[in-house]
Amino acid sequence: MPLYRASVARLRSQIEGGTLVPVLSEQYRHRLGRAAPPSESRSWERSLDVLSADLMEAGLGDVEALVEYQLPLTSKRADVVLAGVHPKHGTPSYVVVELKQWTRANLLDGTDDVCQLDGYGERLHPVEQVRRYCTHVTDFVASLAEHPDRLAGVAYLHNATDLDVDSLWELPASDHGQLFTGQRRGRFLDYLRSRFAPSPGAAAADDLLSSAIRPSKQLLALAAREVQDRKQFVLLDEQQTAYSLVLRALDRSWRANAKEVIVVSGGPGSGKSVIALSLLGELSRQGRTILHATGSSAFTQTLRRVAGARAPRVKSMFKYFNQFVDAERNGLDVLLCDEAHRIRETSANRYTRATLRTGQPQVEELMNAARVPVFLLDEHQVVRPGEIGTIADIEAAAARLGLGCRRVDLDAQFRCGGSRAYELWVLRLLGLAPGGPVAWEGDENFWLTTAAGPSVMEDRLRGLLGEGYGARIAAGYCWRWSDPVKGGGLVADVTIGGWHKPWNNKSASSQAGAPGTPYWSSDPAGFEQVGCVYTAQGFEYDYSGVIMGPDLVWRDGRWVARPDRSHDSQVKRGTAEEFDRAVRNTYKVLLTRGMRGTLVYSTDRETQELLETLIT
């Protein structure tokens, strides 16, 4: 959906009348819920003026212009998509145009797709940017999936001369990515005439905007090669049962037109994500339309990195729960909702455009998007108010929509050394299972001990790192979390006595040697920062160090949750009961990240005494 749509002639008229930028600004505020940045307004005013004048001179006033076109299932927007009729073939023709006001830029040494822009730092090469936009559109717009030649892409640096951007020409051009400068304006006009006849483009624009949104066969085939062929995805027992039930439900959805919801529940390490990725690979191989979604940025970004390491296009198959607000009903065969305990009450936030603030529960949006919606969850990992991903919530939503719901419980335990005894011990310790805390009796598959302090914990884990194991330290959110020092590193906010360490990096990109947020658990440099539940959830490492802070303490034979000792502003907004549940689940998550062992320490003396009594 674009912010603005009109013929080029109409666009030009509004520019000359001074009304276009106000219209775009109003649409921006209406759709995104905030004012357009001044830089955006300047870009509209200057670049659209140049582009529309060029199109008019080329005799293409009837071509349709889609300004700020939102790419399918993303928040990214292309500056302009032009829609019209091909002058030779008479078929729909489209050109994605990225407009740059750059006057000088050069290719960054050692790269072929990163530019150094004077005064603005590093940017993706504009030809690579538009090429990726074109690939994404052909991957998800059904009407273009079989006709990728109908779409082309150009980067138009209308303020630059060839010499100003001399090194940018080193990136080879293609149909989906060509570069034009102001100096090559004549060639740009010829290019436009080669793509469009002087005919109305409204029908072509209608076709593009009304097309179904689903992954293309080419993308599915690529995902099958990248995901299914990974030999580590071996399913056992209930995992295979869940896998087979999804395939059966999909078959029935077509044969009997009977939609069914599948819920797969299990503790940490029970193989939920292995099931999801196995289904993604197999159904992609079959040519079924399938996507994977989560509510965790760190988890999604890591899956994108792993599954798309050799094929970047596969990354686009990993989405977020809030990207299905206006999805076509049953437009997908299967939607895999991994980490479904992160489902929110609604998808709306302060950035959601007004037209999408429907108030519909997020779980219903996800169910509506596919013939077989699959929810994989662990109820004891709900750690924020507003997260409603429980089995009861999902079953109730299915009932409201008149859908059948089938449930599979995973008994197996693959994290924590396969120790179900340890998982049960954690649940009883935190009051998440009946019976109260009990002494740890030991398990040959898992090592559990207390640490006398954070420095002792760090030393022991660092020794394990030296032996080739993976290890991380995570803590309850009980210390402030500062922004990085300007021009420096991270602030050592987690201070306990004379020991101090920074929280994990807030940014998605590396900062002073600290890995970006999504990669704290997988990058070896993550050991030098303390993780929180939001960066640890969904991941695992060999050995886990857990620091219990003063937000949950043991008093008079019971746990006492203390929101006044927490720095998690989102969790503190909830009721006392919601905070109590969230903080217990937080420590449950942290205590079950280790596959081989866990070291635990509490900053509270009485709580530490309880732990030392139970773990001998």
C-alpha positions as CSV (number, residue, x, y, z in Angstrom):
1,M,0.0,0.0,0.0
2,P,1.5,3.4,-1.0
3,L,1.1,6.6,0.9
4,Y,-0.1,8.3,-2.3
5,R,-1.3,7.1,-5.7
6,A,-2.0,9.2,-8.8
7,S,-1.1,9.5,-12.4
8,V,2.2,11.3,-13.1
9,A,0.3,14.2,-14.5
10,R,-1.8,14.5,-11.4
11,L,1.3,14.2,-9.2
12,R,3.0,17.0,-11.2
13,S,0.0,19.2,-10.9
14,Q,0.0,18.8,-7.1
15,I,3.7,19.6,-6.9
16,E,3.2,22.7,-8.9
17,G,0.3,23.7,-6.7
18,G,2.3,23.2,-3.6
19,T,-0.2,20.6,-2.2
20,L,1.7,17.3,-2.6
21,V,4.0,17.5,0.5
22,P,1.1,18.4,2.8
23,V,-1.0,15.5,1.5
24,L,2.0,13.1,1.9
25,S,2.6,14.4,5.4
26,E,-1.0,13.9,6.4
27,Q,-1.0,10.4,5.0
28,Y,2.2,9.6,6.8
29,R,0.8,10.8,10.1
30,H,-2.5,8.9,9.5
31,R,-0.8,5.6,8.5
32,L,2.2,5.6,10.8
33,G,0.8,7.6,13.8
34,R,3.7,10.1,13.9
35,A,4.9,13.2,12.0
36,A,7.1,12.7,9.0
37,P,10.7,13.6,9.7
38,P,11.9,16.9,8.1
39,S,14.4,15.0,6.0
40,E,11.5,12.9,4.5
41,S,9.5,16.1,3.6
42,R,12.6,17.6,2.0
43,S,13.1,14.5,-0.1
44,W,9.5,14.5,-1.3
45,E,9.7,18.2,-2.2
46,R,12.9,17.9,-4.1
47,S,13.2,14.4,-5.6
48,L,9.6,14.0,-6.6
49,D,9.8,17.3,-8.4
50,V,12.7,16.1,-10.5
51,L,11.2,12.6,-11.2
52,S,7.8,13.9,-12.2
53,A,9.3,16.6,-14.5
54,D,11.4,13.9,-16.2
55,L,8.4,11.6,-16.7
56,M,6.4,14.4,-18.2
57,E,9.1,15.3,-20.6
58,A,9.3,11.7,-21.6
59,G,5.6,11.8,-22.5
60,L,4.6,9.5,-19.7
61,G,2.1,11.6,-17.8
62,D,-0.5,8.8,-17.8
63,V,1.8,6.3,-16.0
64,E,0.7,5.6,-12.5
65,A,2.9,6.6,-9.6
66,L,2.8,4.8,-6.2
67,V,4.7,7.0,-3.8
68,E,6.2,5.5,-0.6
69,Y,5.1,2.0,-1.6
70,Q,5.3,-0.4,1.3
71,L,7.0,-3.7,0.5
72,P,4.8,-6.8,1.3
73,L,5.0,-8.0,4.9
74,T,7.7,-5.5,5.9
75,S,7.8,-1.9,7.2
76,K,10.2,-0.9,4.4
77,R,9.1,1.5,1.7
78,A,10.3,2.1,-1.8
79,D,10.4,5.8,-2.8
80,V,8.2,5.3,-5.9
81,V,6.9,2.4,-8.0
82,L,5.8,3.4,-11.5
83,A,3.1,1.3,-13.1
84,G,2.1,1.2,-16.7
85,V,2.0,-0.7,-20.0
86,H,5.1,-2.1,-21.7
87,P,5.6,-0.4,-25.1
88,K,6.4,-3.6,-27.0
89,H,4.6,-6.4,-25.2
90,G,1.4,-4.6,-24.0
91,T,1.8,-6.3,-20.6
92,P,1.9,-4.6,-17.2
93,S,5.2,-3.0,-16.5
94,Y,6.7,-1.7,-13.3
95,V,9.8,0.2,-12.2
96,V,10.9,0.6,-8.6
97,V,12.7,4.0,-8.3
98,E,15.0,4.9,-5.4
99,L,15.6,8.6,-5.4
100,K,18.8,9.9,-3.9
101,Q,19.8,13.6,-3.4
102,W,23.5,12.5,-3.0
103,T,26.1,14.8,-4.5
104,R,29.1,12.7,-3.7
105,A,29.7,9.1,-2.6
106,N,32.3,6.5,-3.0
107,L,32.5,2.7,-2.5
108,L,33.9,1.7,0.9
109,D,37.3,0.0,0.6
110,G,37.0,-3.7,0.8
111,T,33.3,-3.9,-0.1
112,D,31.4,-4.0,-3.3
113,D,28.0,-2.9,-1.9
114,V,28.6,-0.3,0.8
115,C,29.0,3.4,0.1
116,Q,30.7,6.1,2.1
117,L,28.5,9.1,1.9
118,D,29.9,12.5,2.7
119,G,28.6,13.7,6.0
120,Y,26.2,10.7,6.5
121,G,28.4,7.7,7.1
122,E,27.9,4.3,5.5
123,R,25.0,3.4,3.3
124,L,24.0,0.4,1.2
125,H,24.8,0.9,-2.4
126,P,21.6,2.3,-4.0
127,V,21.7,-0.2,-6.8
128,E,21.9,-3.1,-4.3
129,Q,19.1,-1.5,-2.3
130,V,16.7,-1.3,-5.2
131,R,17.8,-4.7,-6.5
132,R,16.8,-6.2,-3.1
133,Y,13.5,-4.4,-3.1
134,C,12.7,-5.9,-6.6
135,T,13.7,-9.4,-5.4
136,H,11.4,-9.0,-2.4
137,V,8.5,-7.8,-4.4
138,T,8.8,-10.7,-6.9
139,D,9.2,-13.1,-4.1
140,F,5.9,-12.1,-2.4
141,V,3.5,-10.5,-5.0
142,A,1.8,-13.4,-6.6
143,S,1.0,-11.6,-9.9
144,L,4.8,-11.0,-10.4
145,A,6.1,-14.4,-9.2
146,E,5.8,-16.0,-12.7
147,H,6.7,-12.7,-14.5
148,P,9.7,-11.2,-12.8
149,D,10.7,-9.6,-16.1
150,R,7.8,-7.2,-15.7
151,L,9.5,-5.5,-12.8
152,A,12.7,-3.4,-13.0
153,G,14.6,-1.2,-10.6
154,V,16.6,2.0,-10.9
155,A,18.5,4.2,-8.5
156,Y,18.4,7.9,-9.6
157,L,21.0,10.1,-8.1
158,H,19.7,13.3,-9.8
159,N,22.0,15.7,-8.0
160,A,25.2,13.9,-8.8
161,T,27.5,13.8,-11.8
162,D,29.2,10.6,-12.9
163,L,32.6,11.7,-11.5
164,D,31.0,12.5,-8.1
165,V,30.1,8.8,-7.7
166,D,32.8,7.3,-9.9
167,S,33.4,4.1,-7.8
168,L,29.7,3.3,-7.6
169,W,29.7,2.2,-11.2
170,E,31.8,-0.8,-10.2
171,L,28.7,-2.7,-9.1
172,P,27.4,-4.4,-12.2
173,A,23.9,-3.4,-13.4
174,S,21.0,-5.7,-14.0
175,D,17.3,-5.5,-14.9
176,H,16.5,-5.2,-11.2
177,G,19.2,-2.6,-10.5
178,Q,20.6,0.2,-12.7
179,L,22.2,3.5,-11.8
180,F,21.4,6.9,-13.3
181,T,22.9,10.3,-12.3
182,G,21.7,13.8,-13.2
183,Q,24.4,13.8,-15.8
184,R,22.7,10.8,-17.5
185,R,19.2,12.3,-17.5
186,G,18.8,11.8,-21.2
187,R,19.6,8.1,-20.9
188,F,17.2,7.9,-18.0
189,L,14.4,9.3,-20.2
190,D,15.2,6.8,-22.9
191,Y,15.1,4.0,-20.3
192,L,11.7,5.1,-19.1
193,R,10.3,5.1,-22.6
194,S,11.7,1.6,-23.1
195,R,9.7,0.4,-20.1
196,F,6.4,2.3,-20.6
197,A,4.1,3.2,-23.4
198,P,2.3,6.6,-23.2
199,S,-0.8,4.9,-22.0
200,P,-2.8,4.9,-18.7
201,G,-1.2,2.8,-16.0
202,A,-4.1,2.6,-13.6
203,A,-5.1,-1.0,-14.5
204,A,-1.5,-2.2,-13.9
205,A,-1.4,-0.4,-10.6
206,D,-4.7,-2.0,-9.6
207,D,-3.2,-5.5,-10.5
208,L,-0.2,-4.9,-8.3
209,L,-2.1,-3.5,-5.3
210,S,-4.8,-6.2,-5.4
211,S,-2.4,-9.2,-6.0
212,A,-2.3,-11.9,-3.3
213,I,0.7,-11.8,-1.0
214,R,2.5,-15.1,-0.6
215,P,6.0,-16.6,-1.0
216,S,6.8,-17.5,-4.7
217,K,7.7,-21.0,-5.9
218,Q,11.2,-19.8,-6.5
219,L,11.6,-18.6,-2.9
220,L,10.0,-21.8,-1.6
221,A,12.4,-24.0,-3.6
222,L,15.4,-22.0,-2.3
223,A,14.1,-22.3,1.3
224,A,13.7,-26.1,0.8
225,R,17.4,-26.4,-0.2
226,E,18.7,-24.2,2.6
227,V,16.5,-25.6,5.4
228,Q,15.4,-29.1,4.7
229,D,18.9,-30.4,3.8
230,R,20.3,-29.6,7.3
231,K,20.9,-33.1,8.7
232,Q,20.6,-31.9,12.3
233,F,16.8,-31.6,12.0
234,V,16.0,-35.2,13.1
235,L,12.5,-35.5,14.7
236,L,11.8,-38.0,17.5
237,D,8.6,-39.3,19.1
238,E,6.1,-36.5,19.8
239,Q,8.1,-34.2,17.5
240,Q,7.4,-36.5,14.6
241,T,3.8,-36.7,15.7
242,A,3.4,-32.9,15.6
243,Y,5.1,-32.8,12.2
244,S,2.8,-35.4,10.8
245,L,-0.3,-33.8,12.2
246,V,0.4,-30.5,10.5
247,L,0.9,-32.3,7.2
248,R,-2.4,-34.2,7.7
249,A,-4.2,-31.0,8.6
250,L,-3.0,-29.2,5.5
251,D,-4.1,-32.1,3.3
252,R,-7.5,-32.1,4.9
253,S,-7.8,-28.3,4.6
254,W,-7.8,-28.8,0.8
255,R,-9.7,-32.1,0.5
256,A,-12.5,-31.3,2.9
257,N,-12.2,-27.5,3.2
258,A,-11.7,-28.0,6.9
259,K,-9.4,-25.5,8.6
260,E,-7.7,-26.7,11.8
261,V,-5.4,-25.0,14.4
262,I,-2.4,-27.0,15.7
263,V,-0.9,-26.2,19.1
264,V,2.5,-27.7,20.0
265,S,3.5,-27.2,23.7
266,G,6.7,-28.1,25.4
267,G,9.4,-26.9,27.8
268,P,12.7,-25.4,26.8
269,G,14.7,-27.5,24.4
270,S,11.8,-29.9,23.7
271,G,12.3,-29.4,20.0
272,K,9.6,-26.9,19.0
273,S,11.8,-24.8,16.7
274,V,13.2,-28.0,15.1
275,I,9.7,-29.0,14.3
276,A,9.0,-25.6,12.8
277,L,12.1,-25.5,10.6
278,S,11.5,-29.1,9.5
279,L,8.0,-28.1,8.4
280,L,9.4,-25.0,6.7
281,G,11.8,-27.1,4.7
282,E,9.4,-29.9,3.7
283,L,6.4,-27.7,2.8
284,S,8.6,-25.4,0.8
285,R,9.9,-28.4,-1.1
286,Q,6.2,-29.3,-1.8
287,G,5.6,-25.8,-3.1
288,R,3.2,-25.0,-0.3
289,T,3.0,-21.4,0.8
290,I,4.4,-21.2,4.3
291,L,6.0,-18.6,6.5
292,H,7.7,-18.6,9.9
293,A,6.8,-15.9,12.5
294,T,7.9,-15.0,16.1
295,G,7.4,-12.2,18.5
296,S,11.1,-12.0,19.3
297,S,13.5,-9.7,17.4
298,A,16.6,-11.6,18.7
299,F,15.2,-15.0,17.8
300,T,14.0,-13.9,14.3
301,Q,17.2,-12.1,13.4
302,T,19.3,-15.2,14.5
303,L,17.1,-17.5,12.4
304,R,17.5,-15.2,9.5
305,R,21.2,-15.3,9.9
306,V,21.4,-19.1,10.2
307,A,18.8,-20.1,7.6
308,G,19.8,-17.4,5.1
309,A,23.6,-17.6,5.5
310,R,24.1,-18.8,1.9
311,A,20.9,-17.5,0.4
312,P,19.9,-14.1,1.7
313,R,16.4,-14.3,0.1
314,V,15.4,-17.0,2.6
315,K,15.6,-14.4,5.4
316,S,12.4,-12.9,4.1
317,M,10.4,-16.0,5.1
318,F,11.0,-15.2,8.8
319,K,8.5,-12.6,10.0
320,Y,7.0,-11.1,13.1
321,F,3.6,-11.6,14.6
322,N,2.5,-8.0,14.0
323,Q,3.1,-8.2,10.2
324,F,-0.2,-10.1,9.5
325,V,-2.7,-7.4,10.5
326,D,-4.0,-7.0,6.9
327,A,-2.9,-10.4,5.5
328,E,-5.2,-12.1,3.0
329,R,-7.5,-14.6,4.7
330,N,-6.1,-18.1,4.2
331,G,-3.5,-16.6,1.8
332,L,-0.9,-19.0,3.2
333,D,-1.2,-22.7,3.5
334,V,0.7,-22.8,6.8
335,L,1.9,-20.1,9.2
336,L,4.4,-21.4,11.8
337,C,4.0,-19.2,15.0
338,D,7.2,-20.1,16.9
339,E,7.7,-18.9,20.5
340,A,3.9,-18.3,20.5
341,H,4.0,-17.4,24.2
342,R,5.2,-14.0,22.9
343,I,1.8,-13.3,21.2
344,R,0.4,-9.9,22.2
345,E,-3.2,-8.9,22.9
346,T,-3.2,-6.8,19.7
347,S,-0.6,-6.0,17.0
348,A,-1.2,-2.3,17.4
349,N,1.4,0.0,18.9
350,R,2.1,3.7,18.8
351,Y,3.5,3.4,15.3
352,T,0.6,1.4,13.8
353,R,-1.3,3.3,11.2
354,A,-4.9,4.2,12.1
355,T,-6.4,2.1,9.4
356,L,-4.9,-1.0,10.9
357,R,-6.0,-0.3,14.5
358,T,-8.8,-2.8,14.3
359,G,-8.7,-4.0,17.9
360,Q,-8.7,-7.6,16.6
361,P,-6.7,-9.9,18.9
362,Q,-3.3,-10.7,17.4
363,V,-3.9,-14.5,17.8
364,E,-7.0,-14.2,15.5
365,E,-5.0,-12.3,12.9
366,L,-2.5,-15.1,12.8
367,M,-5.2,-17.8,12.6
368,N,-6.9,-15.9,9.7
369,A,-3.7,-15.7,7.7
370,A,-3.3,-19.4,7.0
371,R,-5.3,-22.6,6.3
372,V,-3.3,-24.3,9.0
373,P,-2.0,-22.0,11.7
374,V,0.6,-23.7,14.0
375,F,1.4,-22.4,17.4
376,L,4.5,-23.7,19.2
377,L,4.9,-22.5,22.8
378,D,6.0,-22.9,26.4
379,E,3.4,-21.4,28.8
380,H,6.1,-20.8,31.4
381,Q,7.9,-18.3,29.2
382,V,5.3,-15.5,29.3
383,V,7.4,-12.7,30.7
384,R,5.6,-9.4,29.9
385,P,2.1,-8.1,30.6
386,G,0.2,-8.1,27.3
387,E,1.7,-11.4,26.2
388,I,-1.2,-13.9,26.1
389,G,0.3,-16.9,24.4
390,T,-1.1,-19.7,26.5
391,I,-2.9,-22.8,25.4
392,A,-6.2,-21.6,26.8
393,D,-5.9,-18.3,25.0
394,I,-5.3,-20.0,21.7
395,E,-8.0,-22.6,22.2
396,A,-10.5,-19.9,23.1
397,A,-9.6,-17.9,20.0
398,A,-10.0,-21.0,17.8
399,A,-13.4,-21.6,19.4
400,R,-14.5,-17.9,18.7
401,L,-13.6,-18.4,15.1
402,G,-15.4,-21.8,14.9
403,L,-12.2,-23.7,14.2
404,G,-11.1,-27.1,15.4
405,C,-8.0,-27.2,17.6
406,R,-5.6,-30.1,18.0
407,R,-2.9,-30.1,20.7
408,V,0.4,-32.0,21.0
409,D,2.5,-32.0,24.2
410,L,6.2,-32.6,23.8
411,D,7.5,-34.8,26.6
412,A,11.1,-34.9,25.5
413,Q,13.8,-32.6,26.9
414,F,16.6,-31.7,24.6
415,R,18.0,-28.7,26.4
416,C,19.4,-29.0,29.9
417,G,21.3,-32.2,28.9
418,G,18.0,-33.9,28.3
419,S,17.3,-33.7,32.0
420,R,13.6,-33.6,32.7
421,A,14.5,-33.9,36.4
422,Y,16.2,-30.5,36.2
423,E,13.3,-28.9,34.4
424,L,10.9,-30.1,37.0
425,W,13.3,-29.0,39.8
426,V,13.3,-25.4,38.3
427,L,9.5,-25.4,38.0
428,R,9.1,-26.5,41.6
429,L,11.8,-24.1,42.8
430,L,9.9,-21.1,41.4
431,G,6.5,-22.3,42.3
432,L,5.5,-22.9,38.7
433,A,4.7,-26.5,39.5
434,P,3.1,-27.9,42.8
435,G,5.1,-29.3,45.7
436,G,7.5,-26.4,46.5
437,P,11.3,-26.3,46.3
438,V,13.2,-29.5,46.8
439,A,16.8,-30.5,47.1
440,W,18.6,-31.2,43.8
441,E,19.4,-34.9,43.8
442,G,21.7,-34.7,40.8
443,D,21.5,-36.1,37.3
444,E,24.4,-37.5,35.3
445,N,23.2,-35.6,32.3
446,F,23.3,-32.2,34.0
447,W,25.6,-30.1,36.3
448,L,24.0,-27.7,38.7
449,T,25.9,-25.6,41.4
450,T,25.8,-22.3,43.2
451,A,28.4,-19.6,42.9
452,A,29.5,-17.7,45.9
453,G,29.5,-14.5,43.9
454,P,29.5,-13.1,40.3
455,S,33.3,-13.1,40.0
456,V,33.5,-16.7,41.0
457,M,30.7,-17.5,38.5
458,E,32.6,-15.6,35.7
459,D,35.9,-17.3,36.5
460,R,34.4,-20.8,36.4
461,L,32.5,-20.1,33.1
462,R,35.6,-18.5,31.6
463,G,37.5,-21.7,32.4
464,L,34.8,-23.7,30.5
465,L,35.2,-21.4,27.6
466,G,38.9,-22.2,27.5
467,E,37.9,-25.9,27.3
468,G,35.9,-25.1,24.1
469,Y,32.4,-24.9,25.6
470,G,30.0,-22.1,25.1
471,A,28.9,-20.0,28.1
472,R,26.9,-16.9,29.0
473,I,25.9,-14.9,32.1
474,A,22.4,-13.6,32.3
475,A,20.5,-11.7,35.1
476,G,17.2,-10.4,36.2
477,Y,16.5,-6.9,35.0
478,C,17.5,-5.3,38.3
479,W,20.0,-2.7,37.2
480,R,19.6,0.4,35.0
481,W,20.5,0.0,31.3
482,S,22.5,3.0,30.0
483,D,23.0,4.0,26.4
484,P,26.5,3.5,25.1
485,V,29.0,6.2,25.8
486,K,29.2,8.5,22.8
487,G,32.3,7.5,20.9
488,G,33.1,4.8,23.5
489,G,31.9,1.4,24.7
490,L,29.1,0.0,26.8
491,V,28.5,1.2,30.4
492,A,29.2,-1.4,33.1
493,D,25.7,-1.0,34.7
494,V,25.5,-4.5,36.4
495,T,27.4,-3.8,39.5
496,I,27.6,-6.2,42.5
497,G,30.1,-5.3,45.1
498,G,33.4,-4.9,43.3
499,W,32.2,-6.8,40.2
500,H,30.8,-5.0,37.2
501,K,29.8,-5.8,33.6
502,P,27.7,-4.1,31.0
503,W,24.4,-5.4,29.8
504,N,24.3,-6.8,26.3
505,N,24.4,-4.3,23.5
506,K,21.1,-2.5,22.9
507,S,21.8,-2.0,19.2
508,A,21.3,-4.6,16.5
509,S,24.8,-3.7,15.2
510,S,28.1,-4.3,17.0
511,Q,29.3,-1.6,19.4
512,A,32.9,-1.4,20.6
513,G,33.4,-5.1,20.1
514,A,30.0,-6.1,21.7
515,P,27.8,-8.1,19.3
516,G,24.5,-6.7,18.2
517,T,21.5,-7.7,20.4
518,P,20.2,-10.6,18.2
519,Y,23.7,-12.3,18.3
520,W,24.6,-12.0,22.0
521,S,23.9,-15.7,22.6
522,S,25.8,-16.9,19.5
523,D,28.7,-14.6,19.1
524,P,31.7,-15.5,21.3
525,A,32.1,-11.8,22.3
526,G,28.7,-12.0,24.1
527,F,30.4,-13.5,27.1
528,E,31.8,-10.1,28.0
529,Q,28.2,-8.7,28.6
530,V,25.4,-9.8,30.8
531,G,22.3,-10.9,29.0
532,C,18.7,-10.4,30.0
533,V,15.6,-12.5,29.4
534,Y,14.8,-10.7,26.1
535,T,18.1,-11.7,24.5
536,A,18.4,-15.1,26.1
537,Q,14.8,-16.3,25.4
538,G,14.7,-18.9,22.6
539,F,18.5,-19.6,22.7
540,E,20.8,-22.1,24.4
541,Y,24.5,-22.4,25.2
542,D,26.5,-25.1,27.0
543,Y,26.8,-23.5,30.4
544,S,24.6,-20.8,31.9
545,G,25.4,-18.5,34.7
546,V,22.3,-16.9,36.2
547,I,22.3,-13.9,38.6
548,M,19.0,-13.6,40.5
549,G,18.5,-10.0,41.5
550,P,16.5,-8.4,44.3
551,D,13.2,-8.5,42.2
552,L,12.5,-12.0,43.4
553,V,13.5,-13.0,46.9
554,W,12.8,-15.9,49.4
555,R,11.0,-14.7,52.6
556,D,9.4,-16.8,55.3
557,G,9.0,-19.9,53.2
558,R,7.7,-18.3,50.1
559,W,8.8,-16.1,47.1
560,V,8.2,-12.4,47.2
561,A,8.2,-10.4,44.0
562,R,9.4,-6.8,44.4
563,P,8.6,-4.6,41.4
564,D,10.3,-1.6,43.1
565,R,13.6,-3.5,42.7
566,S,13.0,-4.0,38.9
567,H,14.2,-1.8,36.1
568,D,11.9,-3.4,33.5
569,S,9.4,-0.6,33.0
570,Q,7.2,-2.7,30.7
571,V,6.7,-5.5,33.3
572,K,6.2,-3.0,36.1
573,R,3.2,-1.5,34.3
574,G,1.2,-4.6,35.1
575,T,-0.6,-5.6,38.2
576,A,1.2,-7.1,41.2
577,E,-0.1,-10.5,40.1
578,E,1.2,-10.0,36.6
579,F,4.6,-8.9,37.8
580,D,4.8,-11.9,40.1
581,R,4.1,-14.3,37.2
582,A,6.4,-12.5,34.8
583,V,9.4,-12.4,37.2
584,R,9.0,-16.1,38.0
585,N,8.8,-17.0,34.3
586,T,11.8,-14.7,33.7
587,Y,14.0,-16.8,36.0
588,K,12.6,-20.0,34.6
589,V,13.7,-18.9,31.2
590,L,17.2,-17.9,32.4
591,L,17.7,-21.1,34.4
592,T,16.9,-23.3,31.5
593,R,19.2,-21.9,28.8
594,G,22.2,-24.2,29.7
595,M,22.4,-27.5,27.8
596,R,25.1,-29.0,30.1
597,G,25.0,-27.1,33.3
598,T,23.9,-24.0,35.3
599,L,25.6,-21.9,37.9
600,V,23.2,-19.8,40.0
601,Y,23.8,-16.9,42.4
602,S,21.4,-14.5,44.2
603,T,22.3,-11.0,45.3
604,D,19.9,-11.5,48.2
605,R,21.4,-13.2,51.3
606,E,18.3,-15.2,52.3
607,T,17.7,-16.3,48.8
608,Q,21.3,-17.4,48.3
609,E,21.0,-19.4,51.5
610,L,18.0,-21.2,50.1
611,L,19.8,-22.0,46.9
612,E,22.9,-23.3,48.8
613,T,20.6,-25.5,51.0
614,L,18.9,-27.0,48.0
615,I,22.0,-27.4,45.8
616,T,24.7,-29.3,47.6
